[in-house]
Amino acid sequence: MSRSLIERRLTDVSQRLKRARQDLAVMDEQLTVMVEAADEARLRALVSETPVATKEYQQAQRHADAMERSRRTLLATIAELRKSQDELLDRLVIESH
C-alpha cells in the first residue's frame, strides 16, 4: 500500500474517531439525564403504587437501557477505530523505512 493511500486512510480514520468521541460525549450527557429520569420515575412508582406510575417507570427504564446499549456499541466502534488507526500508523512507519 502506498504511503499516500495510508495517509488518506489514516486521516479518514482519525476524523471518524474524533466524531465518534464527540458523539460519545453527547451520549454520556443524554444517558445521565435518562438514568436520572428513570430513577425519579422509579421513586414515584414506589411512592404512588399506581399502574400508571409503574408503566412510566418501565418506559423510562427501557429508554435508559436502550441508550446504554447504544453507548456500548459506540464504545466498540471507537475501539475498532483506534485499532485501525494503530495499524495504519504501524504501516506508515514500515513504509518510511
C-alpha positions as CSV (number, residue, x, y, z in Angstrom):
1,M,0.0,0.0,0.0
2,S,1.4,3.4,-0.9
3,R,2.3,6.0,1.6
4,S,-0.2,8.5,0.3
5,L,-3.0,5.9,0.5
6,I,-2.1,5.0,4.1
7,E,-2.1,8.7,4.9
8,R,-5.5,9.2,3.4
9,R,-6.9,6.3,5.3
10,L,-5.3,7.5,8.5
11,T,-6.9,10.9,8.0
12,D,-10.3,9.3,7.4
13,V,-10.0,7.1,10.5
14,S,-8.8,10.0,12.6
15,Q,-11.8,12.1,11.6
16,R,-14.2,9.2,12.2
17,L,-12.6,8.6,15.6
18,K,-12.9,12.3,16.5
19,R,-16.6,12.3,15.5
20,A,-17.3,9.1,17.5
21,R,-15.7,10.6,20.6
22,Q,-17.8,13.7,20.2
23,D,-20.9,11.5,19.8
24,L,-19.9,9.6,23.0
25,A,-19.6,12.8,25.0
26,V,-23.1,13.8,23.9
27,M,-24.4,10.3,24.5
28,D,-23.0,10.3,28.0
29,E,-24.8,13.5,28.8
30,Q,-28.1,12.2,27.4
31,L,-27.6,8.9,29.3
32,T,-27.1,10.7,32.6
33,V,-30.4,12.6,32.1
34,M,-32.2,9.4,31.1
35,V,-30.9,7.4,34.1
36,E,-31.9,10.3,36.4
37,A,-35.4,10.4,34.9
38,A,-35.7,6.6,35.3
39,D,-34.6,6.8,38.9
40,E,-37.2,9.6,39.6
41,A,-39.9,7.6,37.8
42,R,-39.0,4.5,39.9
43,L,-39.3,6.5,43.1
44,R,-42.7,8.0,42.0
45,A,-43.9,4.4,41.2
46,L,-42.8,3.2,44.6
47,V,-44.5,6.0,46.4
48,S,-47.7,6.2,44.4
49,E,-48.1,2.4,43.8
50,T,-50.2,3.1,40.7
51,P,-50.2,1.2,37.5
52,V,-49.7,4.4,35.5
53,A,-46.6,5.4,37.6
54,T,-45.2,1.8,37.2
55,K,-45.7,2.0,33.5
56,E,-44.0,5.4,33.3
57,Y,-41.0,3.9,35.2
58,Q,-40.8,0.9,33.0
59,Q,-40.8,3.1,29.9
60,A,-38.2,5.4,31.2
61,Q,-36.0,2.5,32.2
62,R,-36.4,0.9,28.7
63,H,-35.2,4.2,27.2
64,A,-32.2,4.3,29.5
65,D,-31.4,0.7,28.8
66,A,-31.5,1.3,25.1
67,M,-29.2,4.3,25.4
68,E,-26.8,2.2,27.4
69,R,-26.8,-0.5,24.6
70,S,-26.1,2.3,22.0
71,R,-23.3,3.6,24.2
72,R,-21.7,0.1,24.4
73,T,-21.9,-0.2,20.6
74,L,-20.3,3.2,20.2
75,L,-17.5,2.3,22.6
76,A,-16.9,-0.9,20.5
77,T,-16.8,1.3,17.3
78,I,-14.2,3.6,19.0
79,A,-12.1,0.6,20.0
80,E,-12.2,-0.6,16.4
81,L,-11.2,2.8,15.0
82,R,-8.3,3.1,17.5
83,K,-7.1,-0.4,16.4
84,S,-7.4,0.6,12.7
85,Q,-5.5,3.9,13.5
86,D,-2.7,2.0,15.3
87,E,-2.4,-0.5,12.4
88,L,-2.2,2.3,9.8
89,L,0.4,4.1,11.9
90,D,2.4,0.9,12.1
91,R,2.2,0.6,8.3
92,L,3.2,4.2,7.8
93,V,6.3,3.6,10.0
94,I,7.1,0.4,8.0
95,E,6.7,2.3,4.7
96,S,9.1,5.0,5.9
97,H,11.9,2.6,6.4
